[in-house]
C-alpha cells in the first residue's frame, strides 16, 4: 500500500478490508502524509478501535452469527410451539416471520443447525401407524445459538 500511494497520484481513496490494528500506521500515513481518503470495512467483534479511529470512514460488517441469529430464534420458536414439527413447516414458518430473508438463507441456517447436531430429524409413527419425519432439538446445544439472537 505504501508503494501504491507513493507511485500513484491518481488514486484518491484506499479501501481496506481488515480489522487488524497493525494497519493503523499505514492508514495514518495515507491519510495524514498523502491526504488520501481511507475507508475500512471490518467484521463486528474483531475490528480494532485504533484502526477505526485512523480511518476517514469505517463500516462494521455483521458476523455470520449476527445475520443468522434471528433465523435461529424463529426456527427454535416454531420448534418450541409445534406438536409435530417438520422440516418444511419450520422453514416455511421462518420465511414468513423473516420477510426480508430468502428461503435459501433460512434453509442454510437450518442445515447448519442440523450439521451441528442441534436439530435432528427422525421418522416417528403417528397415531395411524404411518411414519412421519419430525424434528427434535438438543436444547442444551440450542442455547449457544439462542444467545446470538439476543444481541
C-alpha positions, 0 to 999 in steps of 0.5 A: 500500500505504501508503494501504491500511494507513493507511485500513484497520484491518481488514486484518491481513496484506499479501501481496506478490508481488515480489522487488524490494528497493525494497519493503523500506521499505514492508514495514518500515513495515507491519510495524514502524509498523502491526504488520501481518503481511507475507508475500512470495512471490518467484521463486528467483534474483531475490528480494532478501535485504533484502526477505526479511529485512523480511518476517514470512514469505517463500516462494521460488517455483521458476523455470520452469527449476527445475520443468522441469529434471528433465523435461529430464534424463529426456527427454535420458536416454531420448534418450541410451539409445534406438536409435530414439527417438520422440516418444511413447516419450520422453514416455511414458518421462518420465511414468513416471520423473516420477510426480508430473508430468502428461503435459501438463507433460512434453509442454510441456517437450518442445515447448519443447525442440523450439521451441528447436531442441534436439530435432528430429524427422525421418522416417528409413527403417528397415531395411524401407524404411518411414519412421519419425519419430525424434528427434535432439538438438543436444547442444551446445544440450542442455547449457544445459538439462542444467545446470538439472537439476543444481541 
